[in-house]
């Protein structure tokens, strides 16, 4: 690992977390369905939009720019309602600086704290 990658990795720590909150309106889901070529518009938030919340967090917040997905697993527990505030969170569970790898738990909850989905992500963190 080069010096720049090492210094970036040094700012990470176990249990470090990042969160974001997002609400998807029916209009936004309709627009996404048109772009994705989905013919039947769902009455709930499509799973790819929820997964995108984790992509945003991993690429922009934690670890941040330079992150490359290697593996992701998401288990959807229940649907997310349109118009419901969703909170997506990522938490570092393991750091492997020798390989620039970061393991994270992922969690999305609804307005009342109910679990929408949970899982894990493995990312490579280099610039």
N, C-alpha and C positions, 0 to 999 in steps of 0.2 A: 504494500500500500504506500502511495507517495505521501509526502509531507502534508500537502493540502487535504487529501482524503483523511489522513490521520487527525488533523486539527478539526475537521468537520465531525468526525466520529467522536472526538473527545467531548463535544458539547451534548452528546446524547447520554441518557442514563436510564437504568431500569425503572419501570413504573412511570416514566415521563408520559404525559398524555396530551392530546389535543382534541378539541371538540368543535363542531359547527352545528348550527340549527338552520333548518330549511323547511319551508312549507310549499308543497306543490299544489297549485290550483287546477281545477278542471281544464281551464284554457291551456295551461302549460302542458298537461298530459295529452290533450288533444293535439297540440302542436308536435310534441314528441312522437306520438303515434303516426302522424302524417309523415314526418321525417324518417321514421323507422320502417315505414311501409306496413304498419299494423292496421288491419282492416276493422277489427272489432275493438272499439275503444273501451278500456276497462273502467270500472267504477271504483278502482283503488289505484294506488301509486304502483306503477310497474317496477318489478324487481331491478331491472337495469338502472333505473334512476336512483334507487337506494344504493346500489353498488357504486354508482358514480360519486356519491357523497364521500365514500372511503377513498376513492381515487383522488378526489380533490384534497382531502386532508393529507394523504401520504405524499402527494406531489408538491403541495404548497406549504404545508405546516410542519408535519413530523413524519419522517425525517426532513422532508422539504425538497427543494429543487435538486435534481440529480438522482432522484429515486427511480428505480426501475423495478416494476413488479416481476417477481419470479413465480409466486404461487399465491392463490387466494382460495379460501373456502368460506362460504356463507351458508348458514342454516336459517331459513326463514321460518319463524315461529307463527306469525300471524300477519295478515295484510295490513298495510298502512292506508289509512283513510285519506281521501283527497281533502285538502284544506287543513289537515292536522299538522301541527308543528312536530317535526322529527328532529331528534338529536343524534348525530353520528359521532362516535368517539373511537379513537385508536390509542392503545396503550402499549408501550414497549415492554416485552416480556423476556427478551434475550438479545444480547449484543455479541456479535462475533467479529471483532475488529480485524482479525487476521484475514478474513474473507470479505470484509465490508458488508456483512449481512445483518439485517435487523428483523427479528420476529416481533409481531404485534398481535394483540387481541383486538378484534373489531366488534363494535356493538352499536345498534341503532334502536332507540327507544321512541315511543310515542308520547303524546301530550300528558298522559297520566303516569308515565314511567314504565308502561308495559313494553316488553321486549318484542320488537318487530323482527330483528335478525341478529345473529351473533356469529362470530367466526374467527379466523386467523388469516394473517397475511405474512408473507416472507418477501422482503425487498432487498435489493442491492442498493447501497447508498454510496454513490460516487458522483463527482462532477466531471 
